[in-house]
């Protein structure tokens, strides 16, 4: 009986040992694969300072009194700056200037009611204006290798220290993505509203969340500080690409994920992205932001280094909120 039992168990133990060996090999290759992926690129810059009252001209033709005397509204009619030099003039001009004062006050109240009724943002003369923090992500098939080259080139020459340069970065990256619609697979994003004094921390949280998904940043241009790291991981040998355990570890498919972050003065919002048309509209909106409205931007993409991969399992694990487009 014991001999028969041993004969039955022995093949099972042998099978278990072989399976354990295969699993161990697969896991060891998986560790190598995970170490080889995860590089990221980054372009960013900007600051969260209140707009200058001397340089910012709000819509409607208004402005600021010299010497910080406050804001006066634009529009037709007489304004307070016109009246100040004549204030207190008496004599025969009293009746005329009383009428002018009355008209100026009426005009001021009318312009105020129009702004309030129209829901206009008071960004121009608020020390803590509203800020929109927008995140837009696009997942593409890895066949769009030209896109990685374009992003590398943009990072190497971008002027991220000026508003015009940052606006140009958003424009160029959006344009590069719009040129590859045949590779779009995933997309997502949205806009959050905040006051200026809290917008920077909100922007930084979104940036850190994306950067933490990289094992390292191999190319970055932040505030005109260009850095390029040498990859520590050797590229896989040709024979390794045919290794079945490597294919099991890496999973099917390869992708590129591009993230655009932008903080803008006033109200800005991209559409909810459920289709390629929604994504196209969002890219056009974020790429068309005027430089004077932009506070800060970041463009992040992964993988950046040649030889890195981002599989469908990686996308599902790290970017679960993306939708198929």
PATOR-455909 format. One record per residue (C-alpha): x, z negated, y negated; residue in one letter; residue number from 1. Coordinates in nm, 4 decimals. Each point is the difference from the previous one (the first is absolute). Layout:
// residues N
SITE        X        Z        Y resn resi
SITE        X        Z        Y    A  NUM
...
// end
This chain:
// residues 325
SITE        X        Z        Y resn resi
SITE   0.0000   0.0000   0.0000    X    1
SITE   0.2806  -0.0974  -0.2403    X    2
SITE   0.1932   0.3163   0.0825    X    3
SITE  -0.3047   0.2127  -0.0675    X    4
SITE  -0.0532  -0.1762  -0.3333    X    5
SITE   0.3622   0.0614  -0.0997    X    6
SITE  -0.0353   0.3682   0.0845    X    7
SITE  -0.3061   0.0183  -0.2267    X    8
SITE   0.1551  -0.1871  -0.2942    X    9
SITE   0.3390   0.1732   0.0060    X   10
SITE  -0.1265   0.3436  -0.1258    X   11
SITE  -0.2007  -0.1767  -0.2709    X   12
SITE   0.3091  -0.1873  -0.1232    X   13
SITE   0.1979   0.3215  -0.0027    X   14
SITE  -0.2709   0.1752  -0.2033    X   15
SITE  -0.0134  -0.2944  -0.2425    X   16
SITE   0.3776   0.0082  -0.0449    X   17
SITE  -0.0016   0.3756  -0.0760    X   18
SITE  -0.2829  -0.0403  -0.2510    X   19
SITE   0.1830  -0.2873  -0.1692    X   20
SITE   0.3142   0.2096  -0.0263    X   21
SITE  -0.1895   0.2918  -0.1555    X   22
SITE  -0.1762  -0.2330  -0.2433    X   23
SITE   0.3294  -0.1587  -0.1016    X   24
SITE   0.1526   0.3406  -0.0663    X   25
SITE  -0.3031   0.1038  -0.2035    X   26
SITE   0.0154  -0.3142  -0.2112    X   27
SITE   0.3705   0.0398  -0.0628    X   28
SITE  -0.0594   0.3558  -0.1211    X   29
SITE  -0.2928  -0.1246  -0.2068    X   30
SITE   0.2305  -0.2415  -0.1810    X   31
SITE   0.2342   0.2848  -0.0788    X   32
SITE  -0.2836   0.2189  -0.1198    X   33
SITE  -0.1359  -0.2727  -0.2258    X   34
SITE   0.3452  -0.0579  -0.1460    X   35
SITE   0.0312   0.3718  -0.0770    X   36
SITE  -0.3303   0.0324  -0.1892    X   37
SITE  -0.1259  -0.1663  -0.3116    X   38
SITE   0.2193   0.1429  -0.2757    X   39
SITE  -0.1700   0.0399  -0.3370    X   40
SITE   0.0446   0.1661  -0.3369    X   41
SITE  -0.1058  -0.1457  -0.3351    X   42
SITE  -0.0381   0.1270  -0.3563    X   43
SITE  -0.1219  -0.2424  -0.2671    X   44
SITE   0.0178  -0.1383  -0.3488    X   45
SITE  -0.1928  -0.1363  -0.2949    X   46
SITE  -0.0916  -0.3259  -0.1687    X   47
SITE  -0.3112  -0.2050  -0.0635    X   48
SITE   0.0217  -0.0530  -0.3744    X   49
SITE  -0.2931   0.0092  -0.2387    X   50
SITE  -0.0258   0.3252  -0.1985    X   51
SITE   0.1567  -0.0137  -0.3450    X   52
SITE  -0.2517  -0.0194  -0.2842    X   53
SITE   0.2305   0.2075  -0.2194    X   54
SITE   0.0384   0.2908   0.2407    X   55
SITE  -0.3263   0.0153   0.1939    X   56
SITE  -0.2764   0.2039  -0.1669    X   57
SITE  -0.3433  -0.0673   0.1536    X   58
SITE  -0.2671   0.2702   0.0325    X   59
SITE  -0.2191   0.0528  -0.3038    X   60
SITE   0.2683   0.0037  -0.2687    X   61
SITE   0.0341  -0.3763  -0.0458    X   62
SITE   0.3238  -0.1806  -0.0636    X   63
SITE   0.1671  -0.3237  -0.0970    X   64
SITE   0.0610  -0.1458  -0.3442    X   65
SITE   0.3660  -0.0059  -0.1045    X   66
SITE   0.1658  -0.3343   0.0600    X   67
SITE  -0.2283  -0.0996   0.2886    X   68
SITE  -0.3160  -0.0485  -0.2066    X   69
SITE  -0.2273   0.0987   0.2874    X   70
SITE  -0.1862   0.3041   0.1231    X   71
SITE  -0.2292   0.2229  -0.2047    X   72
SITE  -0.2374   0.2495   0.1605    X   73
SITE   0.0168   0.3748  -0.0332    X   74
SITE  -0.2833   0.2397  -0.0602    X   75
SITE  -0.1779   0.1338  -0.3034    X   76
SITE  -0.0858  -0.1969  -0.3138    X   77
SITE   0.1924  -0.2559  -0.2011    X   78
SITE   0.2157  -0.2601   0.1706    X   79
SITE   0.1371  -0.3338  -0.1100    X   80
SITE   0.3493   0.1376  -0.0846    X   81
SITE  -0.1652   0.2098  -0.2678    X   82
SITE  -0.1712  -0.3022  -0.1499    X   83
SITE   0.2867  -0.2467  -0.0073    X   84
SITE   0.1731   0.1400  -0.3120    X   85
SITE  -0.3290  -0.0169  -0.1966    X   86
SITE  -0.1196  -0.3385   0.1164    X   87
SITE  -0.0847  -0.2253  -0.2890    X   88
SITE  -0.0197   0.2688  -0.2682    X   89
SITE  -0.2769  -0.0972  -0.2347    X   90
SITE  -0.1426   0.1284  -0.3233    X   91
SITE  -0.2045   0.3162  -0.0066    X   92
SITE   0.1189   0.0973   0.3446    X   93
SITE  -0.1636  -0.2998   0.1654    X   94
SITE  -0.3208   0.1790   0.1023    X   95
SITE   0.1825   0.3044   0.1358    X   96
SITE   0.2454  -0.2003   0.2044    X   97
SITE  -0.2739  -0.2265   0.1309    X   98
SITE  -0.1628   0.3122   0.1440    X   99
SITE   0.3329   0.1153   0.1476    X  100
SITE   0.0555  -0.3412   0.1578    X  101
SITE  -0.3466   0.0090   0.1508    X  102
SITE   0.0590   0.3506   0.1426    X  103
SITE   0.3348  -0.1051   0.1466    X  104
SITE  -0.1505  -0.3047   0.1715    X  105
SITE  -0.2851   0.2115   0.1356    X  106
SITE   0.2479   0.2594   0.1307    X  107
SITE   0.2125  -0.2699   0.1652    X  108
SITE  -0.3036  -0.1475   0.1790    X  109
SITE  -0.1170   0.3462   0.1072    X  110
SITE   0.3396   0.0873   0.1534    X  111
SITE   0.0122  -0.3371   0.1773    X  112
SITE  -0.3449   0.0489   0.1534    X  113
SITE   0.0958   0.3499   0.1109    X  114
SITE   0.3107  -0.1264   0.1803    X  115
SITE  -0.1886  -0.2827   0.1672    X  116
SITE  -0.2941   0.2214   0.0930    X  117
SITE   0.2226   0.2744   0.1375    X  118
SITE   0.1986  -0.2446   0.2140    X  119
SITE   0.3338   0.1039  -0.1481    X  120
SITE   0.3057  -0.1918   0.1097    X  121
SITE   0.1612  -0.2157  -0.2680    X  122
SITE   0.3466   0.0642   0.1415    X  123
SITE   0.1463   0.0876  -0.3368    X  124
SITE  -0.0374  -0.3353  -0.1682    X  125
SITE  -0.0178  -0.2494   0.2857    X  126
SITE   0.3034  -0.2084   0.0883    X  127
SITE  -0.1204  -0.0163   0.3623    X  128
SITE  -0.1638   0.3388   0.0750    X  129
SITE  -0.1506   0.1166   0.3272    X  130
SITE   0.2321   0.1672   0.2502    X  131
SITE  -0.0847   0.2142   0.3035    X  132
SITE   0.2299  -0.0312   0.3023    X  133
SITE  -0.0422   0.3004   0.2296    X  134
SITE   0.1339   0.0581   0.3510    X  135
SITE  -0.0230   0.3399   0.1709    X  136
SITE   0.1412   0.0665   0.3490    X  137
SITE   0.0311   0.3271   0.1877    X  138
SITE   0.0969   0.0426   0.3647    X  139
SITE   0.1387   0.3400   0.0967    X  140
SITE   0.1230   0.1580   0.3216    X  141
SITE   0.3766  -0.0135   0.0254    X  142
SITE   0.0121   0.3802   0.0009    X  143
SITE  -0.0128  -0.0325  -0.3793    X  144
SITE   0.3778  -0.0619  -0.0026    X  145
SITE   0.0329   0.1935  -0.3251    X  146
SITE  -0.1971  -0.2793  -0.1678    X  147
SITE   0.2684  -0.2556   0.0877    X  148
SITE   0.2635   0.2273  -0.1531    X  149
SITE  -0.2094   0.0379  -0.3171    X  150
SITE  -0.0460  -0.3777  -0.0295    X  151
SITE   0.3741  -0.0532   0.0437    X  152
SITE   0.0724   0.2518  -0.2757    X  153
SITE  -0.2550  -0.1590  -0.2355    X  154
SITE   0.1565  -0.3426   0.0600    X  155
SITE   0.3507   0.1291  -0.0743    X  156
SITE  -0.0840   0.1504  -0.3414    X  157
SITE  -0.3001  -0.2052  -0.1210    X  158
SITE   0.0132  -0.1797  -0.3354    X  159
SITE  -0.1839  -0.3193   0.0937    X  160
SITE   0.0998  -0.1824  -0.3186    X  161
SITE  -0.2322   0.1906  -0.2364    X  162
SITE  -0.3812   0.0387  -0.0046    X  163
SITE   0.0318   0.3784  -0.0011    X  164
SITE   0.2364  -0.0084   0.2979    X  165
SITE  -0.2314  -0.2265   0.2001    X  166
SITE  -0.2989   0.2228  -0.0749    X  167
SITE   0.2041   0.2981   0.1164    X  168
SITE   0.0823  -0.1769   0.3281    X  169
SITE  -0.3700  -0.0540   0.0728    X  170
SITE  -0.0721   0.3602  -0.0924    X  171
SITE   0.2757   0.1444   0.2197    X  172
SITE  -0.0804  -0.2187   0.3028    X  173
SITE  -0.3733   0.0728  -0.0283    X  174
SITE   0.0772   0.3702  -0.0258    X  175
SITE   0.2256  -0.0140   0.3059    X  176
SITE  -0.2802  -0.1638   0.2003    X  177
SITE  -0.2584   0.2502  -0.1269    X  178
SITE   0.2214   0.2812   0.1269    X  179
SITE  -0.0212  -0.1275   0.3606    X  180
SITE  -0.3754  -0.0380   0.0734    X  181
SITE   0.0424   0.1506   0.3467    X  182
SITE   0.1981  -0.3115   0.1018    X  183
SITE  -0.2411  -0.2636  -0.1371    X  184
SITE  -0.1229  -0.2322   0.2740    X  185
SITE  -0.0672  -0.3430  -0.1545    X  186
SITE  -0.0760  -0.1276  -0.3493    X  187
SITE  -0.1243  -0.3100  -0.1755    X  188
SITE   0.0280  -0.2129  -0.3094    X  189
SITE  -0.1926  -0.1442  -0.2900    X  190
SITE   0.0212  -0.1607  -0.3427    X  191
SITE   0.0008  -0.3657  -0.1025    X  192
SITE  -0.0704  -0.1251  -0.3516    X  193
SITE   0.2032  -0.2778  -0.1613    X  194
SITE   0.1015  -0.1330  -0.3375    X  195
SITE   0.3485   0.0813  -0.1240    X  196
SITE   0.1311  -0.3538   0.0546    X  197
SITE  -0.0846   0.0154   0.3724    X  198
SITE   0.0397   0.3734   0.0703    X  199
SITE   0.3750  -0.0188   0.0623    X  200
SITE  -0.0321  -0.2520   0.2833    X  201
SITE  -0.2792   0.2076   0.1533    X  202
SITE   0.2112   0.3155  -0.0222    X  203
SITE   0.3012  -0.1791   0.1515    X  204
SITE  -0.2079  -0.1305   0.2915    X  205
SITE  -0.1075   0.3531   0.0900    X  206
SITE   0.3558   0.1258  -0.0320    X  207
SITE   0.1457  -0.2773   0.2165    X  208
SITE  -0.2668   0.0529   0.2648    X  209
SITE   0.1053   0.3641   0.0348    X  210
SITE   0.3743  -0.0619  -0.0229    X  211
SITE  -0.0186  -0.2675   0.2707    X  212
SITE  -0.1010   0.2734   0.2453    X  213
SITE   0.3463   0.1576  -0.0310    X  214
SITE   0.2955  -0.1287   0.1977    X  215
SITE   0.2148   0.1065  -0.2973    X  216
SITE  -0.0182   0.2075  -0.3171    X  217
SITE   0.2437   0.2826   0.0519    X  218
SITE  -0.0652   0.1756  -0.3340    X  219
SITE  -0.1323  -0.1531  -0.3228    X  220
SITE  -0.0152   0.0734  -0.3707    X  221
SITE  -0.1453  -0.2988  -0.1867    X  222
SITE   0.0441  -0.0181  -0.3779    X  223
SITE   0.2638   0.2739   0.0237    X  224
SITE   0.2083  -0.1945   0.2537    X  225
SITE   0.0627   0.2529   0.2770    X  226
SITE   0.1005  -0.1504   0.3359    X  227
SITE   0.0543   0.1733   0.3312    X  228
SITE   0.0808  -0.1975   0.3139    X  229
SITE   0.1895   0.1319   0.2982    X  230
SITE  -0.1962  -0.0201   0.3223    X  231
SITE   0.1451  -0.2483   0.2472    X  232
SITE  -0.1845   0.1490   0.2950    X  233
SITE   0.1563   0.2948   0.1750    X  234
SITE  -0.2199   0.3033   0.0507    X  235
SITE  -0.1258   0.0382   0.3610    X  236
SITE   0.1966   0.2212   0.2297    X  237
SITE  -0.1627   0.3214   0.1178    X  238
SITE  -0.0472  -0.1371   0.3523    X  239
SITE  -0.1865  -0.3053  -0.1280    X  240
SITE  -0.2771   0.2162  -0.1425    X  241
SITE  -0.0943   0.1005   0.3529    X  242
SITE   0.0066  -0.3578   0.1297    X  243
SITE  -0.3542  -0.0849   0.1246    X  244
SITE   0.0379  -0.3704  -0.0812    X  245
SITE   0.0873   0.0922  -0.3610    X  246
SITE  -0.3120   0.2133  -0.0244    X  247
SITE  -0.2083  -0.2904   0.1344    X  248
SITE   0.1552  -0.2371  -0.2511    X  249
SITE  -0.0481   0.2249  -0.3030    X  250
SITE  -0.3507   0.1151   0.0819    X  251
SITE  -0.1568   0.3372  -0.0807    X  252
SITE   0.0247   0.1709  -0.3362    X  253
SITE   0.2062  -0.0545  -0.3127    X  254
SITE  -0.1200  -0.0529  -0.3561    X  255
SITE   0.1097  -0.0460  -0.3603    X  256
SITE  -0.1734  -0.2582  -0.2213    X  257
SITE   0.0199   0.0338  -0.3793    X  258
SITE  -0.1279  -0.2770  -0.2301    X  259
SITE  -0.0617   0.0340  -0.3737    X  260
SITE  -0.0482  -0.3106  -0.2163    X  261
SITE  -0.0905   0.0162  -0.3689    X  262
SITE  -0.0919  -0.2607  -0.2610    X  263
SITE  -0.1865   0.1477  -0.2958    X  264
SITE  -0.1494  -0.1338  -0.3207    X  265
SITE  -0.3776   0.0078  -0.0117    X  266
SITE  -0.2465   0.1049   0.2665    X  267
SITE   0.1188   0.2444   0.2651    X  268
SITE  -0.1425   0.0536   0.3463    X  269
SITE   0.0549   0.2437   0.2855    X  270
SITE  -0.2850   0.1019   0.2322    X  271
SITE  -0.0573  -0.1556   0.3407    X  272
SITE   0.1933   0.2269   0.2363    X  273
SITE  -0.1971   0.1231   0.3002    X  274
SITE   0.0945   0.3682  -0.0004    X  275
SITE   0.2674   0.2466  -0.1027    X  276
SITE  -0.1974   0.0805  -0.3171    X  277
SITE   0.0007  -0.3681  -0.0982    X  278
SITE   0.3758  -0.0154   0.0542    X  279
SITE   0.0544   0.3158  -0.2020    X  280
SITE  -0.1988  -0.1458  -0.2917    X  281
SITE   0.1877  -0.3330   0.0172    X  282
SITE   0.3391   0.1744  -0.0027    X  283
SITE  -0.0986   0.2075  -0.3024    X  284
SITE  -0.1187  -0.3103  -0.1840    X  285
SITE   0.3078  -0.2110   0.0658    X  286
SITE   0.2324   0.2940  -0.0654    X  287
SITE  -0.1640   0.0686  -0.3348    X  288
SITE   0.0433  -0.3474  -0.1520    X  289
SITE   0.1305   0.0141  -0.3585    X  290
SITE   0.3329  -0.1710  -0.0574    X  291
SITE  -0.1281  -0.2269  -0.2798    X  292
SITE  -0.2535  -0.1503   0.2411    X  293
SITE   0.2480  -0.0771   0.2787    X  294
SITE   0.1544  -0.3471   0.0226    X  295
SITE   0.1787   0.0251   0.3357    X  296
SITE   0.0197   0.2231   0.3064    X  297
SITE   0.1438  -0.0025   0.3504    X  298
SITE   0.0221   0.2755   0.2582    X  299
SITE   0.0915  -0.1086   0.3529    X  300
SITE   0.0354   0.2080   0.3147    X  301
SITE   0.1002  -0.0503   0.3599    X  302
SITE   0.1908   0.1171   0.1927    X  303
SITE   0.2708   0.1031  -0.2446    X  304
SITE   0.3173   0.0243   0.2091    X  305
SITE   0.0544   0.2984   0.2243    X  306
SITE  -0.0703  -0.0796   0.3656    X  307
SITE  -0.2533  -0.2783  -0.0675    X  308
SITE  -0.3491   0.0242   0.1438    X  309
SITE  -0.3382  -0.1484  -0.0832    X  310
SITE  -0.2351   0.0234   0.2976    X  311
SITE  -0.3778  -0.0197   0.0198    X  312
SITE   0.0344  -0.3567   0.1326    X  313
SITE   0.2073  -0.0898  -0.3067    X  314
SITE  -0.2633   0.1475  -0.2308    X  315
SITE  -0.2820  -0.1900   0.1715    X  316
SITE   0.1958  -0.3247  -0.0111    X  317
SITE   0.1345   0.0175  -0.3571    X  318
SITE  -0.2685   0.2077  -0.1770    X  319
SITE  -0.3325  -0.0974   0.1606    X  320
SITE  -0.2056   0.0666  -0.3151    X  321
SITE   0.0767   0.3739  -0.0118    X  322
SITE  -0.2800   0.2452   0.0795    X  323
SITE   0.0189   0.3339   0.1768    X  324
SITE  -0.0394   0.2909  -0.2415    X  325
// end
